[in-house]
Amino acid sequence: MKLDETHRAMIDLLRVDGRMSVNALAAELGISRSNAYQRFERLVESGVITRFTAEVDARAVGLGVSALVFVTIEQSRWAEFRASLGEIQELEHFAVITGEHDAMLLVRATDVTDIHLLVSVQLAQWPSIKSTETVFLMDEERALAALPVGKGRAPAEVFDGQAAGKTRFVRSRPR
């Protein structure tokens, strides 16, 4: 689906308030209600909008500790690892990553002991996992990435003097 500026503005509004009515969308975008409804339905039908969900404050529901668990996988056992992810009740987000580790799990639990048990007892038993590294989150803030306007940023071979694709740097001298 080709997105125009009105589609992008609608998506931005819905990302902030997924319960916004079609009437409110139309008013905010300066378009008719039927145009807003058709655009909204097209975004859903085409798969641009994949679902609507509630964002919950983890602490308010008793999940006061969060951690990133970086996982190194036995490369021949990816399918087994992916199939087992449903067993992790503390799992909020999973990503395949580049760098030293293969995957990252964002987990939330009631306390440090629960995360310790998850990593040292549950995950340690999975033959698909070679190693883990756990980093506890001290503070979090969520922001929505801006949608590209028009064609977006052109890919470049060199970015800020560094080779494209570099994912880690160490500053050699203070600024």
N, C-alpha and C positions, 0 to 999 in steps of 0.2 A: 504494500500500500504506500502510495506517495503521500507524504505529510506536508501540508501547507502550514503557514503561520497560524491560522485559526486552529488547526488540529493540535499544533504544539502548545498553543496557549491553553486549549481545553485540557490537554494532558497535564500541564503544569498545575492548573486549578484543581484537577482531580487528585493529583499526587499530594496536595496539601490538605484537601478535604474530599475524600472519596465518597462522602454521603451527600455532596452537593446535588441539588435537584437540577433537572434539565432546564426548568424555568430560570433558576439562578445562573446556570451556565450561559444560557442565551442572553440574559441581561448583562452579565459580566463581559461577555464577548461582543456584545452589540450586534447579535444576529437573531433571527426569528427562532421561536421555540421549535418549529418543525425542522429547520436547518440544524439546530443544536441536537435534536433527537436523532436525525439521520446520521450526523457526524459521530455522535456517541455510539450508536449501534454499529456503525462501520468499524470504529476502533475496536470494539469488542469482537465482532465477527471475524475480523482480519487477524486477530491475535495480538494486536499492539497492546491492548489492555488485556492482561491474562487472568486477573482476579481482583476481588476487593477484599480487604482484610482490616482487622482492627490492630492498631499498634498499642501494645500494653507495656506499662511501666513494670519492668521485671522486679524491682524492689517492692512495689506495692502488692505483688502477689507472692512474696516470700522468697524470691530468687535473688538474694543479696550479693552473690559472688559470681563473677564472670571470668572466663579464661579463654585464651586462644591455645588450642592444642595443635602443634605442628607435628605432622606425621610423615614418617618415611616408610614407603610401602615396598614390600617384596614385589618386584616388577611383574612377575608372572601371576600375581594374585590380585590384580586390580578388581576384577569382576567379583571375587569373593569379598574384598573389602567394601566395595560399593553396596553389595547386597546386604551386608551386615549393619550398615549405618542406621537402619530402622530400629535397631536394638538399643540405641543410645537415647534414652528419654530426655537427657539434658541438652541434646543437640538443637541449636537454633539455626545454624548456618554451616554449610559445607562448601569448600572451594578447592579445586585443583590449582596448585600454585607453581611458580618457577622458583629457582634458587636451591638452597640447601635441602629443603624438604619437598615432599610431593603434594601434600594436602594440608588444609587448615580447617579445624573445627572450632566454631564459636559455641561454647557450652555455658549454661547458666545453672546454678544450683543454690541450695539454701545456705551452704557453708563450704569452707575449704576442705573439710573432711570428705564431703560428697564428691568433690572434683578429684581429690586424691584417690578415692576408691574407684572412681570411673577410670582413671588413667592407670593406676598401679595394679588394680585387680581385673577389671573388665577388659580394657584394651590390651593389657599385657598378655592376655590369653589368646588374642587373635593371631593366628599364624601368618596372616597377611601383613602384619605390622612389624617392621624391623626396629623402629625406634620412635620415640615421641619427645617433644620438648614442650613444656607448659609455661605459659606466660599469663599471669593474673592481670586483669584490667583494673587500673586504679581509678579511672575516670573515663566517661564516654560522652560523646556528643554526636548526634546524627544530623546529617545534612543531605539534601537531595542534590545530586549532580545536575547541573544545568543541561537542558536539551540543546543539541547543536542548532544554530540558526542558519538557515540557508544550507550551504554546502559544508559548513564546519571548517575545522582547521585542516589544512593540507598536510599530508604526511611529509616528513622531511628525513633525509638521510642523516643529517647532523642536527642535533638539538642542543643549543646552549654550549656548543663546543665539544660535546661528548657524542660518542657513537650511539645511534638509535638502538633502542632495545636494552640498554644498560639498566639494570635493576638495583644496583647497589653502588654507593660511593663512600669514600672516607675523605673528609676534608683534611688537607695536609697542613694548612695554617689557618689560624683564626682570621675572621674578616674584620 
